Amino acid sequence: MRITSKGQITIPKYFRQKMGFTPGVEVEFYAEGNALKIIKKGLSVTQGRNFVEQIKGKATRKITTEQIMEFTRGK
């Protein structure tokens, strides 16, 4: 793997999927000895609210909260 002239690298698909590095996810870098660590930042309250606003009203089925709980927990 090589670093581009702009300092960019490609994270292999396996690692992106395993770590949940999806487009738009913010990451932080930490140096530890001669290693570089990449850590996914947690969602801030504002980011969480923005996400909820984006998906609000997108469901394709109308079900009750009780039905959702039954589905996720089992009977």
N, C-alpha and C positions, 0 to 999 in steps of 0.2 A: 504494500500500500504506500502511496506517495502523497505528500502534501503539495497542493497546487500553489501557484505563484501568489494566490490570494490568501494562502494559509488555510485552505479548506481540505477536509478529508471526507470520505464516504464511510459511514458506519455500516458494516455489513447487515443485510436484511435480518439474519438470524438474531443478532444482538438487538436491533431495533425492535423486533417483535417481542423478544424475551423481556426487554426492559420497558416496553411500552413507550418507546420514543416515536411518537406519531407526529405528522406535520403540525407545526404550531406549538409543540411542547417546548417549554423553556428549560434549559439545562444550565448547570454551573460547573466550572472546572476547578479542580484542586490539584496542586502539586504535592506529591508525597515521595520524597527521595527523588529517584530519577523516573518516577512513573507519573502519569497524568490521569486523574480520575474524572469521569463525567457523571454527574448526579442530576437526576430529574428533579426540578423544583416542584414543590407542592402548589396546588391551586390556592390563590388568594381568595378572600371572600368576594372581592369584586369580580374576579375571573369566574368563580362559581356562579354568581348571580347572572353574569353575562351568558354563561352556558345555558342556564335554566331558561333565560329569556329567548335564546335561539331555538330551543327545542319545544318551548311551550306551544301547545296546540298542534303538534306534528303527529300525534298518535293516530293510527288508522282504525282502532277499535275503541268502542266505549265500554269500559268495564269499571266496576266499583272498586274502592279501596279494599274491601273484604275479599273480592275475587282475586285481586293482585296478591294479597297476603296469602290466600289459600294456594295460589299457584306457586309462589316462591317458597312457602314453608311445607306444602303438602297438607293433606287432610288430617 
